[in-house]
């Protein structure tokens, strides 16, 4: 996925555990792990805002675009009837 998640970097800078962050944000540690490990397909703005508030950072400190990273979902296929 071309979007990289750097929550672990901010956790280290803030000397905070995943469990503490999850509790303060109001999400489960399992859901935070999915987001932190880059397996999430989406994130709600309210969750992103809560993460930024607790970690005292900007969204760009948590998310970044990686040029050339492969998208995991397959692209659209050609419809042979449209030829």
C-alpha angles and dihedrals in degrees: 000000000000093000113081122199118217101185090125090059092054091045090055092047090050094041090231130143125233089243093053092047092048091050094048093046094045101239131113119267087238092057091046089051090053090053095041093051093051096248096117118106093201143005126208116238089232090058092046090049091050091049091050092048094050094042093040093229143113125261088251089061089062103035132042137170117239113207114227095015111144120245111236096213117080117250125241116290125228116259107229090206090064094063 
